[in-house]
Each structure stands twice: as structure tokens, then as C-alpha cells.
Amino acid sequence: MNSIFLRIYGGMIAVLVIVAALGVGGLHLLNEARADQYREQLAAGTFRLMAHNMSRMTPIERRQAANLWGRLLGIPLRVRTLDDVQLESRLEARLLQGQVLVEQTRPHTVTIYSLVSAADRLVLTGDVEQVSEQLARATIYLLIDELVRVPEDQQPQRLAALKQRHGFGYPLQLVTRNSASLDDDQRRRLDEGDTVMALDKGGDAIHVFAAVAGTPWIVQLGPIYQMNPYPPHLLVLIGVLGLALIGVTIFLLVRQLERRLRELERAASQVAGGDLETRVPEVGSDSVTRLASAFNGMAAHLQRLLNIQREMVRAVAHEFRTPVARLRFGLEMTGDAETPEARRKYLDGMDSDIQDLDRLVDEMLVYSRLEQGSPALRFEPVDLAALIDQVIDELAPLRPAVRVERVPGRLAEGDQQARVDGEPRYLRRALTNLVTNAMRHAETQVRISYSLDATHALLEVEDDGPGVPEEAWERIFAPFLRLDDSRTRASGGHGLGLSIVRRIVYWHGGRSQLGRSEALGGARFGLWWPRRQDGSVN
């Protein structure tokens, strides 16, 4: 994804889905373990008490007790050996340590194991579908059976000892009839020997009551709470873990972005400190990469502009030195001139030097505007044939010994005129610079031609001069370049004309090219650019 927003948004959606899946799955697995633990807590005391009582019985008495207690519980009870039940070694070790085991055997059904005799490797087993009222009634029956074996005043201590020995998973206590939270109907049922189950005031727990016959005591079980599948502390824990996972994911998504932005910040500081060679790695295709690409382009442009500025300062100082020296010499000679004709000769030379300086300043200003950034170009249809004729009419008289001619151009199919989109003023300047350069080095002839197809235009200027060495074809467009200092000084020019041409055709979306003229043998300069420009005024 190239968009940072889509990347972070997609990451957030993925994290939320993962957190939801992990939360639901984790809560389901946790609730399965909690359900086993809940059933074990409710049944542990009862099964330990039954197993403890069976440990003192004969095999026949065990079978009778198992049948009796099984009817009370509503489940089948059996006394089996450890070899018969075939438990895992880990579970068998826990059972031998006196723990009550709850093992899921079928959906909604568990088997409860309690050790009867370690020496005989006997265990009491029962298949339980749910913890029902019968389990509470059976527990009450077993407890009362234990309590009636001791005097009335020792029964509270006996109940406490049973609770501590067998580890019931709910409160057990003896209360009197007056202290028990019972209504008249429930007291009547207790007097009749019934077991009473009552909800507490909140309605989320039950209490089980049964009277100990012949005593003022009432055995109270509870409160016994139903297992809450969504306990607040677990929900808080899942929420905290989910937020932590979201935070970690956002950190991982944003860390790379911050690192790349810090690289960009460091590079900007280095560029501001003068290190224009600094560049930012361009990895990927998102907005930060596009920003890095734009930054690298800006740094390269600044570096090129500063290099051009330094070159221009050195070149301008060099170019100004010669005409200024000639002006100084002309002033001295004018003062020493003995005749008006001599004075006029020196003044004409000074005027020529001033014109030379004026042309240099003009070219420098044009080149500076083209190099600083995109100039304000107003594209409109231009007739190439008419433009070429206009430039020939202006420049041909400047050097009569050189014949400047326009060769009939090639038009695209369906065209009647050689019309292209361009900025007339700059196109004229580019063609003027090319023709002037060709006339400067030509022996006798300069030829101008054009060629149009459906999408592009090609304008070429050829001469019969000495040409340009192939190794200098690319360098010749650099500003203030002199391939031959003596020839350049003799023929005029300051080394900016071809640089201006390249920048003009660049801002037209095209390119400049140089080769050897097959027809005339000299240099062949060409300008190639699109015929249609965005924002063209028709």
C-alpha cells in the first residue's frame, strides 16, 4: 500500500480482528478450564467425604454405599481400580496426592475421580452432566450423617474439621433457626425434614439448608455462586492485553516512518549546513518515499544552481576583464589622441566594448531566469516556417559571406502548416542562438530545416564549419564552455548561448542534441519537443 493512512488503517483493522479472535478464543479456552475448576470445587468436598467413608468399608459395603449415594446424587457411582480407569500418568499422580479430578469425557459431561485407597489403588468415579440440586442434597445428607455421630455441643467443631479435611469449595456452617435467613414456610419445611434451597437477596447465589434432627442446628451450604463466564477482572485483563497489542502494532507501523522522517530531517540539516552531497534513501513507493525523492531532487537542483553560480561568478569575472581592460586602454588613448579621427577610432572601439558587455549581461539575465525554476511560459501556436524566415531576415545581413537558407520541411499527414505549441519569444531566442552560433563557425553556408510528425517537432540547424569533436557533444551545452579559446574570442560569444538553448527546450518538455551534418560536413544542432503543450492558448 502506497498510502500511509491505508497502511496504518489496514494495520489497525488487522490488529482489531486479531485481538477479537485472540480474546474470544482465549476466553473460551479459559472458561473451559474455569468450568472444570468450578465443577471440581463444588464436587471435591462431597466426593472426598464419600471416598473417605468408603475407605473404612468392606467391598460389599462400598457397593451398597455407592448405590445409595448414587441415587441421592442422581448419577451412577462406581468404585474402580486405577488400572481400569487408565488415567494419564500426570493425572494419576495428582489423584494419588489426594486431589479430586474432573475430566471432560463427552460434550457437557465430565467424570469425577476421588481416591478411596492408595494401597489398593481404588478410586470412586461418577459421571456428572451438571451440578444439580441433588448434589447439594447428597452433600447435606453426608454431612448430617457425620454430625449425628458426635454430641450436639461438638457438632460445630466436627463440621469445621470435615471442611478443613475434605476441602469443600463453598462455605459450610451451622446456624440456629433464629439466625438463619428463612421465612416461615422454609422453617416449616425444615421441621418436616426437607432440604431448603433459597436465593440470596441479589439473586446470583443460592443457599442450601437442612436441619440436624434432634438438635437446634441447621446446616447451611453457601452462598454457592454460578460461574460467571465474563468476570470483570478477566475482561479487564483481555482489554489491557488488547490495548497493549494494538500499541505494539502501531509502534511497529510508526517506528519505520519515524526513522525515515528522522533521516530526512538529518539530511535537511546537513544540506542547510552546506553539505549538498547529502541524499536520502528512496525505499518503497509511499508518500515518504515521494517526499525523499522530491528532497533529493531539490538538493540536486540546489547543488547544480550553486555550482552554476560559482562557475558564473568565475566566468563573468573572466569575461568582464577583457572588455574592461580595453575600455581602460581606450580611455587612455582617447586622452592622448592628437587628431579627431584617432579620437573617433578609440571611441568607436569603446562603444563596441560596451555593446559586448551589454550582450553579456543580457545573456546572463536570461540564463539566470531559466535556471532558477520554471519560467512563466505562455504556450501558443507557432508557425515554424514563418519563425525561421524571420530569424533569417534578421541575422543573414550580419555576415553576408555566409548564405543562410531554409530547407522545405516535412509535415505530418493532414497538416497544412508547420504549427507547433511553444512560447514564441523563447523559441525565437533559441533559434537565434543556434543560427548565430552556426554563422559564427560556418565557412559559406548555414541550413535550417524542420520535421513534424503527429506528436513531436524537430528543428535542425547545420553549418559547413569545422564541427564539434564527438567527445564534446554533451559538454558543449555547459555554460561558459570554450572548446577553443582563441577561436571563440575571435568569433565572439560568451559561452552562454547554447546553455540558454538547452534550458529553453527543456522547459518545453524536449531535449537538445548535437551531431555531424552529413550534407554540409559541419555541426548539426537539433531541438526536439512535443507539438502539444498543456495550457496552450489556442
C-alpha positions as CSV (number, residue, x, y, z in Angstrom):
1,M,0.0,0.0,0.0
2,N,1.4,3.3,-1.0
3,S,-0.7,5.4,1.3
4,I,0.5,5.7,4.9
5,F,-3.1,6.2,6.0
6,L,-4.2,3.0,4.4
7,R,-1.2,1.2,5.8
8,I,-1.9,2.3,9.4
9,Y,-5.7,1.9,8.9
10,G,-5.3,-1.6,7.5
11,G,-2.9,-2.5,10.3
12,M,-5.4,-1.3,12.9
13,I,-8.2,-3.4,11.3
14,A,-5.9,-6.4,11.2
15,V,-4.9,-5.9,14.9
16,L,-8.6,-5.4,16.0
17,V,-9.5,-8.7,14.2
18,I,-6.6,-10.5,15.8
19,V,-7.3,-9.0,19.2
20,A,-11.0,-10.0,18.9
21,A,-10.1,-13.5,17.7
22,L,-7.5,-14.0,20.5
23,G,-9.8,-12.5,23.1
24,V,-12.8,-14.8,22.2
25,G,-10.6,-17.9,21.7
26,G,-8.6,-17.2,24.9
27,L,-11.8,-16.6,26.9
28,H,-13.3,-19.8,25.5
29,L,-10.3,-21.9,26.5
30,L,-10.0,-20.1,29.8
31,N,-13.7,-20.7,30.5
32,E,-13.3,-24.4,29.8
33,A,-10.6,-24.6,32.4
34,R,-12.6,-22.4,34.8
35,A,-15.7,-24.6,34.3
36,D,-13.6,-27.7,35.2
37,Q,-12.2,-25.9,38.2
38,Y,-15.7,-24.7,39.2
39,R,-17.2,-28.2,39.0
40,E,-14.2,-29.6,40.9
41,Q,-14.7,-27.0,43.7
42,L,-18.3,-27.9,44.0
43,A,-17.9,-31.7,43.9
44,A,-14.5,-32.1,45.6
45,G,-15.7,-31.9,49.2
46,T,-18.6,-34.3,48.6
47,F,-16.5,-36.9,46.7
48,R,-13.7,-36.7,49.2
49,L,-16.1,-37.3,52.0
50,M,-17.7,-40.3,50.2
51,A,-14.3,-41.7,49.3
52,H,-13.1,-41.2,52.9
53,N,-16.1,-43.1,54.3
54,M,-15.6,-45.9,51.7
55,S,-12.0,-46.3,52.7
56,R,-13.2,-47.9,56.0
57,M,-15.8,-50.2,54.4
58,T,-15.7,-53.7,53.1
59,P,-16.2,-54.3,49.3
60,I,-19.8,-55.2,49.9
61,E,-20.4,-52.1,52.0
62,R,-18.8,-50.0,49.3
63,R,-21.1,-51.3,46.6
64,Q,-24.1,-50.7,48.9
65,A,-22.9,-47.1,49.7
66,A,-22.2,-46.4,46.0
67,N,-25.7,-47.5,45.1
68,L,-27.3,-45.4,47.9
69,W,-25.2,-42.3,47.3
70,G,-25.7,-42.6,43.6
71,R,-29.4,-42.5,44.0
72,L,-29.1,-39.4,46.2
73,L,-26.8,-37.7,43.6
74,G,-28.8,-38.9,40.6
75,I,-25.6,-40.2,39.0
76,P,-24.0,-43.6,38.7
77,L,-21.2,-44.1,41.2
78,R,-18.6,-46.9,40.9
79,V,-15.5,-48.0,42.8
80,R,-12.9,-49.0,40.3
81,T,-9.1,-49.6,40.2
82,L,-6.7,-47.2,38.7
83,D,-5.8,-49.8,36.1
84,D,-9.4,-49.9,35.0
85,V,-9.8,-46.1,34.5
86,Q,-6.5,-45.8,32.7
87,L,-5.6,-42.2,33.5
88,E,-2.6,-40.3,32.2
89,S,0.4,-40.6,34.5
90,R,0.2,-36.9,35.3
91,L,-3.5,-37.1,36.3
92,E,-2.8,-40.4,38.2
93,A,-0.1,-38.7,40.2
94,R,-2.5,-35.8,41.1
95,L,-5.1,-38.3,42.2
96,L,-2.7,-40.3,44.4
97,Q,-1.8,-37.0,46.1
98,G,-5.4,-36.7,47.3
99,Q,-6.8,-34.3,44.7
100,V,-10.2,-34.7,43.1
101,L,-10.0,-34.8,39.3
102,V,-12.6,-33.5,36.8
103,E,-12.0,-34.9,33.3
104,Q,-14.1,-33.9,30.2
105,T,-15.2,-37.2,28.6
106,R,-18.1,-36.0,26.4
107,P,-19.7,-32.7,25.5
108,H,-21.4,-31.4,28.6
109,T,-20.3,-34.4,30.6
110,V,-17.4,-34.8,33.0
111,T,-16.1,-37.7,35.1
112,I,-15.1,-37.0,38.6
113,Y,-12.4,-39.1,40.3
114,S,-11.6,-39.3,44.1
115,L,-9.1,-41.6,45.7
116,V,-10.6,-44.3,48.0
117,S,-7.5,-46.3,48.9
118,A,-3.9,-45.7,47.7
119,A,-2.8,-49.1,48.9
120,D,-5.5,-50.9,46.9
121,R,-5.4,-48.3,44.1
122,L,-9.2,-47.8,44.4
123,V,-11.0,-44.7,43.1
124,L,-14.6,-43.5,43.3
125,T,-15.9,-42.3,39.9
126,G,-19.1,-40.5,38.8
127,D,-20.3,-39.2,35.5
128,V,-21.8,-35.7,36.0
129,E,-23.7,-33.7,33.4
130,Q,-24.3,-30.7,35.6
131,V,-24.0,-29.8,39.3
132,S,-27.6,-30.1,40.4
133,E,-29.8,-29.8,43.4
134,Q,-29.3,-33.5,44.1
135,L,-25.5,-32.9,44.7
136,A,-26.4,-30.3,47.4
137,R,-29.0,-32.7,48.9
138,A,-26.5,-35.6,48.9
139,T,-23.8,-33.4,50.5
140,I,-26.2,-32.3,53.2
141,Y,-27.1,-35.9,53.8
142,L,-23.5,-37.0,54.1
143,L,-22.6,-34.1,56.4
144,I,-25.6,-34.7,58.8
145,D,-24.6,-38.4,58.8
146,E,-21.2,-37.4,60.1
147,L,-22.5,-34.8,62.6
148,V,-25.0,-37.0,64.3
149,R,-22.1,-39.3,65.3
150,V,-20.9,-36.7,67.9
151,P,-22.7,-34.9,70.7
152,E,-24.6,-31.8,69.9
153,D,-22.1,-29.4,71.5
154,Q,-19.3,-30.9,69.4
155,Q,-21.0,-30.7,66.1
156,P,-19.7,-27.2,65.1
157,Q,-16.1,-28.4,65.7
158,R,-16.8,-31.6,63.8
159,L,-18.2,-29.6,60.8
160,A,-15.1,-27.4,60.8
161,A,-12.8,-30.5,60.9
162,L,-14.7,-32.0,57.9
163,K,-14.5,-28.8,56.0
164,Q,-10.7,-28.5,56.6
165,R,-10.0,-32.2,55.8
166,H,-12.1,-32.5,52.6
167,G,-11.8,-29.0,51.2
168,F,-15.3,-28.1,50.2
169,G,-15.4,-25.4,47.6
170,Y,-18.1,-23.3,49.3
171,P,-18.8,-22.0,52.8
172,L,-20.2,-24.5,55.4
173,Q,-21.5,-23.5,58.8
174,L,-24.0,-24.5,61.5
175,V,-26.6,-21.8,62.3
176,T,-29.6,-21.7,64.6
177,R,-33.2,-21.4,63.5
178,N,-33.4,-17.8,64.6
179,S,-30.1,-16.7,62.9
180,A,-30.9,-18.4,59.5
181,S,-32.3,-16.1,56.9
182,L,-35.5,-18.1,56.4
183,D,-39.2,-17.3,56.1
184,D,-41.9,-19.2,58.0
185,D,-42.7,-21.6,55.1
186,Q,-39.0,-22.5,54.8
187,R,-38.8,-23.1,58.6
188,R,-41.8,-25.3,58.3
189,R,-40.3,-27.4,55.6
190,L,-37.1,-27.8,57.6
191,D,-39.2,-29.0,60.6
192,E,-40.7,-31.6,58.2
193,G,-37.1,-32.9,57.4
194,D,-37.0,-31.3,53.9
195,T,-33.9,-29.7,52.3
196,V,-34.5,-26.0,51.6
197,M,-32.8,-24.1,48.7
198,A,-33.0,-20.3,48.8
199,L,-31.7,-17.5,46.6
200,D,-29.8,-14.7,48.3
201,K,-31.0,-11.1,48.1
202,G,-29.0,-10.3,44.9
203,G,-30.4,-13.4,43.1
204,D,-26.9,-14.5,41.9
205,A,-26.2,-17.2,44.5
206,I,-28.1,-20.0,46.4
207,H,-28.1,-21.2,50.0
208,V,-28.9,-24.8,51.0
209,F,-30.4,-25.5,54.4
210,A,-31.1,-28.8,56.3
211,A,-31.9,-29.4,59.9
212,V,-29.9,-31.7,62.1
213,A,-32.6,-33.9,63.7
214,G,-32.8,-33.7,67.5
215,T,-30.6,-30.5,67.7
216,P,-31.2,-26.7,67.2
217,W,-28.6,-26.7,64.4
218,I,-29.2,-26.1,60.8
219,V,-26.5,-27.0,58.2
220,Q,-26.1,-24.1,55.8
221,L,-24.2,-24.5,52.5
222,G,-23.3,-21.4,50.5
223,P,-23.6,-19.0,49.2
224,I,-22.9,-21.0,46.0
225,Y,-22.4,-18.7,43.0
226,Q,-22.9,-19.7,39.4
227,M,-19.8,-19.5,37.3
228,N,-19.7,-16.1,35.6
229,P,-18.3,-16.6,32.0
230,Y,-17.4,-12.9,31.8
231,P,-15.8,-12.0,35.1
232,P,-14.8,-8.3,35.2
233,H,-11.2,-9.0,36.1
234,L,-10.7,-11.3,33.0
235,L,-12.4,-8.7,30.7
236,V,-10.1,-6.0,32.1
237,L,-7.1,-8.3,31.5
238,I,-8.2,-9.1,28.0
239,G,-8.8,-5.4,27.3
240,V,-5.4,-4.4,28.7
241,L,-3.7,-7.1,26.6
242,G,-5.6,-6.0,23.5
243,L,-4.6,-2.4,24.0
244,A,-1.0,-3.5,24.5
245,L,-1.1,-5.5,21.3
246,I,-2.6,-2.5,19.5
247,G,0.0,-0.2,20.9
248,V,2.8,-2.5,19.9
249,T,1.4,-2.8,16.4
250,I,1.0,0.9,16.0
251,F,4.6,1.4,17.3
252,L,5.9,-1.1,14.8
253,L,4.0,0.6,12.0
254,V,5.0,4.1,13.0
255,R,8.6,3.3,14.1
256,Q,9.8,2.8,10.5
257,L,8.0,6.0,9.4
258,E,9.6,8.0,12.2
259,R,13.1,6.6,11.4
260,R,12.7,7.6,7.7
261,L,11.5,11.0,8.8
262,R,14.5,11.4,11.1
263,E,16.7,10.5,8.2
264,L,15.0,13.2,6.1
265,E,15.4,15.7,9.0
266,R,19.1,14.9,9.4
267,A,19.6,15.2,5.6
268,A,17.9,18.6,5.6
269,S,20.1,19.8,8.5
270,Q,23.2,18.6,6.6
271,V,22.1,20.4,3.4
272,A,21.3,23.5,5.5
273,G,24.8,23.2,6.9
274,G,26.3,23.3,3.4
275,D,26.7,19.5,2.7
276,L,25.0,19.5,-0.7
277,E,26.1,15.9,-1.4
278,T,23.6,14.6,1.2
279,R,20.9,12.4,-0.2
280,V,18.0,10.4,1.4
281,P,17.5,6.7,0.6
282,E,14.4,6.1,-1.6
283,V,12.8,2.8,-0.4
284,G,9.3,1.8,-1.5
285,S,6.7,4.0,-3.2
286,D,4.7,5.6,-0.4
287,S,4.4,9.3,0.4
288,V,7.6,9.4,2.5
289,T,9.5,7.9,-0.5
290,R,8.0,10.5,-2.7
291,L,9.0,13.2,-0.2
292,A,12.5,11.8,-0.1
293,S,12.6,11.8,-4.0
294,A,11.4,15.4,-4.0
295,F,14.0,16.3,-1.4
296,N,16.8,14.6,-3.3
297,G,15.7,16.5,-6.5
298,M,15.7,19.7,-4.5
299,A,19.2,19.0,-3.1
300,A,20.5,18.1,-6.6
301,H,18.9,21.3,-8.0
302,L,20.4,23.4,-5.2
303,Q,23.8,21.9,-5.8
304,R,23.6,22.5,-9.5
305,L,22.5,26.1,-9.0
306,L,25.3,26.8,-6.6
307,N,27.8,25.2,-8.9
308,I,26.4,27.3,-11.8
309,Q,26.6,30.3,-9.6
310,R,30.2,29.7,-8.7
311,E,31.0,29.0,-12.4
312,M,29.2,32.1,-13.5
313,V,31.0,34.3,-10.9
314,R,34.3,33.0,-12.2
315,A,33.3,33.2,-15.8
316,V,31.8,36.6,-15.5
317,A,34.9,37.9,-13.8
318,H,36.9,36.5,-16.7
319,E,34.6,37.8,-19.4
320,F,34.4,41.3,-17.9
321,R,38.2,41.6,-17.5
322,T,38.9,41.8,-21.3
323,P,36.4,44.5,-22.3
324,V,37.0,46.5,-19.2
325,A,40.8,46.4,-19.9
326,R,40.0,47.5,-23.5
327,L,37.8,50.3,-22.2
328,R,40.6,51.5,-19.8
329,F,43.1,51.4,-22.7
330,G,40.6,53.3,-25.0
331,L,40.1,56.0,-22.4
332,E,43.9,56.5,-22.0
333,M,44.4,56.5,-25.8
334,T,41.5,58.9,-26.3
335,G,43.1,61.4,-24.0
336,D,46.3,61.1,-25.8
337,A,44.8,61.2,-29.3
338,E,46.2,64.1,-31.5
339,T,43.6,64.1,-34.2
340,P,39.8,63.9,-34.2
341,E,40.0,60.9,-36.5
342,A,42.1,59.0,-34.0
343,R,39.8,60.0,-31.1
344,R,36.8,58.8,-33.1
345,K,38.5,55.4,-33.7
346,Y,39.1,54.9,-30.0
347,L,35.5,56.0,-29.1
348,D,34.1,53.5,-31.6
349,G,36.2,50.7,-30.1
350,M,34.9,51.7,-26.6
351,D,31.3,51.7,-27.9
352,S,31.9,48.1,-29.3
353,D,33.2,47.0,-25.9
354,I,30.2,48.5,-24.1
355,Q,27.8,46.6,-26.5
356,D,29.8,43.5,-25.8
357,L,29.3,44.0,-22.1
358,D,25.6,44.7,-22.6
359,R,25.1,41.5,-24.6
360,L,26.9,39.5,-21.8
361,V,24.7,41.0,-19.1
362,D,21.6,40.2,-21.2
363,E,22.6,36.6,-21.7
364,M,23.4,36.2,-18.1
365,L,20.0,37.5,-17.1
366,V,18.2,35.2,-19.5
367,Y,20.2,32.2,-18.4
368,S,19.6,33.0,-14.7
369,R,15.8,33.2,-15.2
370,L,15.8,29.9,-17.0
371,E,17.9,28.2,-14.3
372,Q,16.1,29.5,-11.2
373,G,13.0,27.5,-11.9
374,S,10.1,27.1,-14.3
375,P,9.7,30.5,-16.1
376,A,6.3,31.9,-16.8
377,L,5.7,30.4,-20.3
378,R,2.6,31.2,-22.3
379,F,2.3,28.5,-24.9
380,E,0.5,29.3,-28.1
381,P,0.5,28.0,-31.7
382,V,3.7,29.0,-33.6
383,D,4.3,28.7,-37.4
384,L,7.8,27.2,-37.6
385,A,8.3,28.3,-41.2
386,A,7.5,31.9,-40.5
387,L,9.7,31.9,-37.4
388,I,12.6,30.6,-39.4
389,D,12.1,33.2,-42.1
390,Q,12.0,35.9,-39.5
391,V,15.3,34.9,-37.9
392,I,17.0,34.5,-41.3
393,D,15.9,38.0,-42.3
394,E,17.3,39.4,-39.0
395,L,20.7,37.6,-39.0
396,A,21.7,37.0,-42.6
397,P,22.8,40.6,-43.2
398,L,25.3,40.4,-40.3
399,R,27.6,38.1,-42.2
400,P,27.0,38.4,-46.0
401,A,29.7,35.9,-46.8
402,V,27.6,33.1,-45.3
403,R,24.4,32.0,-47.0
404,V,21.6,31.2,-44.6
405,E,18.7,29.2,-46.1
406,R,15.5,27.3,-45.0
407,V,15.1,23.9,-46.4
408,P,11.4,22.9,-47.1
409,G,10.2,21.0,-44.1
410,R,8.4,17.7,-43.7
411,L,4.8,18.0,-42.4
412,A,2.7,15.3,-40.7
413,E,-0.1,13.7,-42.6
414,G,-3.1,16.0,-42.7
415,D,-1.1,19.2,-41.8
416,Q,-1.3,22.3,-44.0
417,Q,1.1,24.4,-41.9
418,A,4.1,23.8,-39.6
419,R,2.3,24.7,-36.4
420,V,3.5,23.7,-33.0
421,D,2.8,24.8,-29.4
422,G,5.5,26.9,-27.9
423,E,6.5,30.2,-26.2
424,P,7.2,32.4,-29.3
425,R,9.7,34.7,-27.5
426,Y,11.8,31.8,-26.1
427,L,11.6,29.7,-29.3
428,R,12.8,32.7,-31.3
429,R,15.7,33.2,-28.8
430,A,16.7,29.5,-29.1
431,L,16.7,29.5,-32.9
432,T,18.5,32.9,-32.9
433,N,21.3,31.5,-30.7
434,L,21.6,28.3,-32.8
435,V,21.8,30.3,-36.1
436,T,24.2,32.8,-34.6
437,N,26.4,30.0,-33.4
438,A,26.3,28.3,-36.8
439,M,27.1,31.6,-38.7
440,R,30.0,32.2,-36.4
441,H,31.7,29.0,-37.3
442,A,30.4,28.3,-40.9
443,E,32.6,28.7,-43.9
444,T,30.0,29.6,-46.5
445,Q,26.6,28.0,-45.7
446,V,24.0,27.5,-42.9
447,R,20.9,25.4,-43.5
448,I,17.7,25.4,-41.3
449,S,15.1,22.6,-41.6
450,Y,12.2,21.2,-39.6
451,S,10.3,17.9,-39.5
452,L,6.9,17.3,-37.9
453,D,5.0,14.1,-37.0
454,A,1.7,13.6,-35.2
455,T,3.2,14.2,-31.7
456,H,6.7,15.9,-31.9
457,A,8.6,18.6,-33.8
458,L,12.2,18.6,-34.8
459,L,14.1,21.8,-35.7
460,E,17.7,21.4,-37.0
461,V,20.5,24.0,-37.8
462,E,23.5,22.8,-39.8
463,D,26.7,24.5,-41.0
464,D,29.8,23.7,-43.1
465,G,32.2,24.7,-40.4
466,P,34.8,22.6,-38.7
467,G,32.2,20.9,-36.5
468,V,32.5,19.8,-32.9
469,P,34.5,16.8,-31.7
470,E,32.3,13.9,-30.7
471,E,33.7,13.8,-27.2
472,A,32.5,17.3,-26.6
473,W,28.9,16.9,-27.9
474,E,27.4,16.8,-24.4
475,R,29.8,19.3,-22.7
476,I,29.2,22.0,-25.3
477,F,25.9,22.9,-23.7
478,A,27.5,23.7,-20.4
479,P,27.6,27.4,-19.5
480,F,30.8,29.4,-20.4
481,L,32.4,26.4,-22.0
482,R,35.1,27.2,-24.5
483,L,36.3,24.4,-26.7
484,D,38.8,26.7,-28.4
485,D,39.5,30.0,-26.5
486,S,41.3,31.7,-29.4
487,R,38.6,30.9,-32.0
488,T,35.8,31.8,-29.6
489,R,37.4,35.2,-28.8
490,A,37.9,35.8,-32.5
491,S,34.4,34.9,-33.4
492,G,32.7,36.5,-30.5
493,G,30.3,34.9,-27.9
494,H,30.5,34.2,-24.2
495,G,29.6,30.5,-23.9
496,L,26.0,31.1,-22.7
497,G,24.1,30.8,-26.0
498,L,23.9,27.0,-26.2
499,S,23.2,26.7,-22.5
500,I,20.2,29.0,-23.0
501,V,19.0,26.9,-25.9
502,R,19.1,23.7,-23.8
503,R,17.1,25.3,-20.9
504,I,14.5,26.7,-23.3
505,V,13.9,23.3,-25.0
506,Y,13.9,21.7,-21.5
507,W,11.1,23.9,-20.3
508,H,9.2,23.0,-23.5
509,G,9.4,19.3,-22.4
510,G,12.0,18.4,-25.0
511,R,15.7,18.0,-25.5
512,S,18.6,19.4,-27.5
513,Q,21.0,17.2,-29.5
514,L,24.2,17.6,-31.4
515,G,25.7,15.6,-34.2
516,R,27.6,15.9,-37.5
517,S,25.9,17.2,-40.6
518,E,26.0,14.6,-43.4
519,A,25.1,17.2,-46.0
520,L,27.4,20.1,-45.1
521,G,30.1,18.3,-43.0
522,G,29.9,20.7,-40.0
523,A,27.9,20.6,-36.8
524,R,24.2,19.8,-36.7
525,F,22.2,21.1,-33.8
526,G,18.7,19.9,-33.2
527,L,15.7,20.8,-31.0
528,W,13.1,18.1,-30.3
529,W,9.9,18.8,-28.3
530,P,6.2,17.8,-28.1
531,R,3.9,19.6,-30.6
532,R,1.1,19.9,-27.9
533,Q,1.7,21.6,-24.6
534,D,-0.5,21.7,-21.5
535,G,-2.2,25.0,-21.0
536,S,-1.6,26.1,-24.6
537,V,-3.6,29.2,-25.7
538,N,-5.4,28.4,-29.0
